């Protein structure tokens, strides 16, 4: 990267840029309007090009004039020049050697502002307040201030005194050069034009040497006039830079970008034009400048880069503008590994002097984290987040938690998060009892909620290889203990408890995690929430429903979890009573699934209380199954599942009595209608499996003829070809299927069709 230096923008008097035009819609004048620039920065790039062109042309003409004066005039005609012409040529040659004409107009400007205004006195130095006093008065005041110290210490000169004296000498030189340029540019045009006129009109013809001398003088004076005019154009362009910067800031929504940063971009374009050529300089952009700056080894340039990048990402263009920086800046930054590494490094800086830079970097990272950022391959990413979460300033902690939460939305980042022991320890600390006791503090609550949100996503994540994030969490004893405490402890905010319930539900998505001892210890608290036996959860219907859904997933093919529920007699009795409780109707489907899983994971008749409940309620389960109006509703599948498991736990004769109570044909018709609808494969499978069990017990139930009369055979033939492409799973996660059925659905359909036909022939 080219080394760039801070080059603050000067006001430059009342000079204005002559390319301000008014657009065809009558809006306020805009710089470069109607020129069709492809990007907003092209206005600055072309402005720099014009300034460098006039500066280079002036410098080139000055070099030619200096050579012409020293070699031709002073070298060949020195004895024939009169006194006036000699001093004109001599003084002008000195000016050209000192680069008063054609030099870098901004070099002394940089010195003046670097010495007189070393600190950022305001957000925008080009404002009216910064230039209320005339330049001469401000310079004089500053000179007096700088002179106090060297005068007081003149008797005992030391290194600070010499340094201040050197600064004062440099300041005087810069002021002198500035005054010479302001005076010489305008004075030389008038003076030399007058002298050339007198030279042409007041001289008579002489010998050949006199003729050649006058021609040489006229050429030299013409070069001087041309150089002065070109230098004046440089002055005009340089002085108008403040107008350009302010216009760009206003039109492009870059109000947060101060003059120092835009001045650095201005210098960056100049350096690029010199080192890489005009085509590269014209393609320079603020985004590219910011990305190159944040990887610089210079502190000031790096800070300017992160400030510029932050403003670009937060900028809002005018509604009529087709250009928006935010998304493009985020994309370019995200695609630059060096820039991302530098941003995370800056976000981890702990020095108080680096606080502004650290805050800006954290803001940029928070924006990038929400735009699909992946931190794999960035070694400093997770340590930087840990540093922000442990920062002593609450604003940095909030930025750190925002970055963590947004990164966790991307499944690719979850492996990086869970593999960091320091980060997992920080999240465990945020959910400790001490932190939960202080949730009245907004910061404490936010830290706990963010940690639980990330944990819930980790629990639902699927790893491409190695341990899943769930298994990593289960090995963290402290973390699991805190999750159980959130479920059990009174006084915990219901929103935190809801997140803990969702985290617990995520452990259902693989058999090893689902059957682990740590998860088994969370089942009883979830059951207490579902049954409202915890006073702090009794009135929170959403939390109760979420706990029911979590238990329904955790009890799928999990004998340890089902055994833990069956061992809690009081809560089990309350669970059974919720099945048909109208006050908890929203939880009915979840309760039915939990009871069905309890029956599926236990041997029929192994639990007396469950046997008694089934015998008492089997007729009601069948009746409600028949009363469901739409077989695509969420209530039908849990009732069919429960009826299927109740049939296993009771005798065929008892089931026949229950069918008689609800209407045998009504129940068979419900099974036929459900078996013929492929839109709901879960209910379809359960209806067919229930039909198989009924046909297998034909001797006691006598339902084969009812199946035939209601079109079961036709329904099975209709769905036989369609079910081959149907996805049918026992358990689904947000990332895909988790648990398959042992027997494929097409096999179940064929088995049911064969069994019904066989029993029908046998009955006939």
Secondary structure, 3 states (H helix, E strand, C coil): CCCCCCCCCCCCCCCCCCCEECCCCCCCCEECCCCCCCCCCHHHHHHHHHHHHHHHHHHHHHHHHHHHHHHHHHHHCCCCCCHHHHHHHHHHHHHHHCCCCCCCHHHHHHHHHHHHCCCCCCCCCCCHHHHCCCHHHHHHHHHHHHHHHHHHCHHHCCHHHHHHHHHHHHHHHHHHHHHHHHHHHHHHHHHHHHHHHHHHHCCCCCCHHHHHHHHHHHHHHHHHHHHHHHHHHHHHHHHCHHHHHHHHHHHCCCCCCCHHHHHHHHHHHHHHHHHHCHHHHHCCCHHHHHHHHHCCCCHHHHHHHHHHHHHHHHCCCCCCCCCCHHHHHHHHHHCCHHHHHHHHHHHCCCCHHHHHHHHHHHHHHHHHHCCCCCCCCCCHHHHHHHHHHCCCCHHHHHHHHHHHHHHCCCHHHHHHHHCCHHHHHHHHHHCCHHHHHCCCCHHHHHHHHHHHHHHHHHHHCCCCCCCCHHHHHHHCHHHHHHHHHHHHCCCCCHHHHHHHHHHHHHHHHCHHHHCCHHHHHHHHHHHHHHCCCCHHHCCCHHHHHHHHHHHHHHCCCCHHHHHHHHHCHHHHHHHHHCCCCHHHHHHHHHHHHHHHHHHHCCCCCCCHHHHHHHHHHHHHHHHHHHHCCCCCCHHHHHHHHHHHHHHHHCCHHHHHHHHHHHCHHHHHHHHHHHHCCCCCHHHHHHHHHHHHHHHHCHHHHCCHHHHHHCCHHHHHHHHHCCHHHCCCEEEEECCEEEEECCCCHHHHHHHHHHHHHHHHHHHC
